[in-house]
Amino acid sequence: MDTSIFRYFKDIETKEIAPGFFSKLIHTETNTINFIEVKAGCSVPRHKHVHQQCSFVIEGEFELTVNDIPQKLDSSLFAVIPSNVWHGGTAITDCRLIDIFSPVREDYRNL
């Protein structure tokens, strides 16, 4: 098997990037892909960054607030957050999320 192409999730170290947010991070040349498990009630405070962020809920419900407007995300609704836009959120239930960042999150690469 070509391990430069195919990899196992079990081989990716889980990192707690914020209280209750447990991530498996994959970095490509142009993106960071963040597979996250979040405990109900845990939140990430309002923040912004230069990265465009696409946020998807695979399981559960997550309230995402963008520009001070809250929206409940589930597996039927996702968000594309432009660069430098204020956002934050709270897990309504236990959740599994995928966030895709462009360009690469060097701060996450260095965790």
N, C-alpha and C positions, 0 to 999 in steps of 0.2 A: 504494500500500500504506500502511495506517495504521501508522506506526512506533511509535505509543504502545501498540499491541497486538502487532504482529508484529515480531520482531527476529531477527537472525542471530547464531549462536554465534560466528562468526568475528570479529564486532565487539566481543566481550567480551574484555577484557584478561585474560590468564592471570597469576595472582599466586601466588608460592610462599608459602603461609601457614605452613608448617613445613618443615624440610629434607626434600626429596623429595615433598612434597605440593603439587601444582600445580592451582590452583582457578580456575574461572570462576564468579563470584558473581552471582546475581540477587536483588534485593531488591524485595519487594512491600510493601504497607502493613502486613502482619501477619507475613511470613515472610522468611527468607533461605534460598535454595536454592543449595547448593554442589555443583557438578559437579567431581569431583576425580579426577586421575590420580596414582597413588602408585607409586613404584618399590619392587620387592621388597626387603624388609629394613628399609625406613624405618618409623619409628614416631612416634607422638605420645604424649608422656608423660601419666601419670595427671593428670586435672584435673577440675574441675566448673564449671558456669556456671548461670545462672538460666534458660537456655533449655531447653525440651523439645527433644529431638533425635531424629529418625527417620533411621536409617542403612540404606542399601541398597547391596548390591554388584551392579553390573551385569556386571562381568567380573572373574575372578580369585578369590582367597581372601584374607580379612582376618581376623585374630584380634582380636576386640574383647573387652576385659576391663571388666566392669561390676561394681562393688562387690567387686573382687578375684576375680571368677569369669570365667575366659576362655571364650570361645565362638568357634568358627570360623564366620564368615559367608561365604556364597557367594550365587549368584543365587537360591537357594531359601529362604534364611533372612534375615530382617531384624530390626532392633532398634528399640524405642521406649524412649528413655532419658528418665526423668522429670527435672524441674528439680532442680539441686543434687545430683546423684548422681555419685560418682566414676567415671571411665571413662578409657580410653586404648586404644591398639591398635597393631598391627604388620601390615604387608602381608606375607603369606606369599609371594605371587607379585606380579608387576605387576598393579595393580588399576585399575578404574574404579568410582568410588563416587558416590552421591548422598546428601547429608545435607540434611535440611530442619529448620530451626530456627524456633521460635516462642517469643517474639516475635522481631522483626528483630534480627540481630546488628549492633549499631551499631559494635562494634570492627572487624568485617569491612567494613562500609560505608566506614569511614575508612582502609582500607588503601591 
